[in-house]
Amino acid sequence: SGEEEGEEGEEGEGEGEESWALRTVVVEVKSRVRRIARPPALHDQLQAVAYSLMLRAEAAHLVQTLGEEMDVSPVELHGPPMWHAANFEAHVLPRLRAFAAAVQAMRADVAARVSYLCGDDRWRDRLLRERGCGFLVK
């Protein structure tokens, strides 16, 4: 004779190892001087996302403190509303790669580096666009 539907099983059933899962969460602590931002500033969320992705964590908790006051904001990487991991991959990483490639190319080419450093704003903007870094131009 098995258990009837809706009948409780042994004490603690459903609370064993099968119902628990561990996950890696990055905890980013910001000590504020003026105020706690609710919600946290986007740049703070993106910093927590970058740390989480580098550490292969599933999420982050952005902790803000101001004196004795504390606020904890969860930052999910793979879910709404921001879908941080997918957007980081689609928007931030390509720009980081383009910037790193441009820096590497300028380091390898003395004439290009001097041209950039000695040029006016319009010239520098043109060089940035040519190197795939138009997103840096105002």
C-alpha positions in Angstrom: 0.0 0.0 0.0 1.5 3.3 -1.2 0.9 6.8 0.0 -2.4 8.4 -1.0 -2.3 11.5 -3.1 -2.1 14.5 -0.9 -0.9 12.4 2.1 2.3 13.6 3.7 5.2 11.2 3.7 7.9 10.8 6.2 8.9 13.9 8.2 11.3 16.1 6.3 10.5 14.5 2.9 11.1 17.0 0.1 13.6 18.8 2.2 16.5 16.4 1.6 19.5 16.8 -0.7 17.3 16.5 -3.8 15.5 19.7 -3.1 18.6 21.8 -2.4 21.0 23.1 -5.0 24.1 25.1 -4.6 25.0 27.9 -7.0 27.8 30.3 -7.2 26.8 33.9 -6.5 29.2 36.9 -6.6 28.7 39.4 -3.7 29.8 42.9 -4.7 29.8 45.3 -1.7 29.6 49.1 -2.3 30.2 51.4 0.7 28.2 54.5 0.0 28.9 58.0 1.3 25.8 59.9 0.2 22.9 57.5 -0.5 21.9 54.0 -1.5 20.6 53.9 -5.0 17.4 51.9 -5.5 17.7 50.3 -8.0 21.5 50.3 -8.2 23.1 52.3 -11.0 23.4 50.4 -14.2 27.2 50.7 -14.2 27.3 49.0 -10.8 25.1 46.2 -12.1 27.3 45.7 -15.2 30.4 45.6 -12.9 28.7 42.8 -10.9 27.8 41.1 -14.2 31.4 41.2 -15.4 32.7 39.7 -12.2 30.0 37.0 -12.3 30.8 36.1 -15.8 34.6 36.0 -15.2 34.0 33.7 -12.2 31.4 31.6 -14.0 28.8 32.5 -11.3 25.1 32.3 -12.0 24.1 35.6 -10.3 25.3 38.4 -8.2 24.1 40.2 -5.1 24.9 43.9 -5.2 25.2 45.0 -1.5 25.1 48.7 -0.8 25.9 50.0 2.7 25.6 53.5 4.1 26.5 53.6 7.8 24.2 51.0 9.5 21.8 50.8 6.5 22.2 48.0 4.0 20.4 47.1 0.7 20.8 43.8 -1.2 19.8 43.7 -4.9 20.0 40.4 -6.7 21.4 40.7 -10.2 20.3 37.7 -12.3 22.5 36.9 -15.4 20.1 34.7 -17.4 16.7 36.1 -16.8 14.4 39.1 -17.1 14.2 42.0 -17.0 17.8 42.6 -18.2 19.1 39.3 -19.6 22.5 40.5 -18.5 24.6 37.6 -19.8 23.1 37.6 -23.3 23.4 41.4 -23.6 26.9 41.4 -22.2 27.9 38.9 -24.9 26.0 40.8 -27.7 27.0 44.3 -26.8 29.8 44.7 -24.3 32.2 42.0 -25.4 32.4 43.0 -29.1 33.3 46.5 -28.1 35.9 45.3 -25.6 37.4 43.1 -28.3 37.4 46.0 -30.8 39.0 48.3 -28.3 41.7 45.8 -27.3 42.5 45.2 -31.0 42.8 48.9 -31.7 45.1 49.4 -28.7 47.2 46.4 -29.9 47.4 47.8 -33.5 48.4 51.2 -32.2 51.1 49.8 -30.0 52.5 47.9 -33.0 52.5 50.9 -35.3 54.6 53.9 -34.1 53.4 56.1 -37.0 49.7 55.4 -36.3 50.3 56.1 -32.6 52.0 59.4 -33.2 49.4 60.4 -35.8 46.6 59.7 -33.2 48.3 61.5 -30.4 49.2 64.6 -32.5 45.9 64.8 -34.4 43.0 67.0 -33.6 39.6 65.7 -32.3 38.3 65.1 -35.8 41.4 63.2 -36.9 41.3 61.0 -33.7 37.6 60.3 -34.3 38.3 59.2 -37.8 41.1 56.9 -36.7 38.8 55.4 -34.0 36.1 54.7 -36.6 38.6 53.2 -39.0 39.8 50.8 -36.2 36.2 49.7 -35.4 35.9 51.9 -32.3 33.3 54.4 -33.6 31.3 53.8 -30.4 34.0 55.8 -28.6 33.3 58.9 -30.7 31.0 61.5 -29.1 
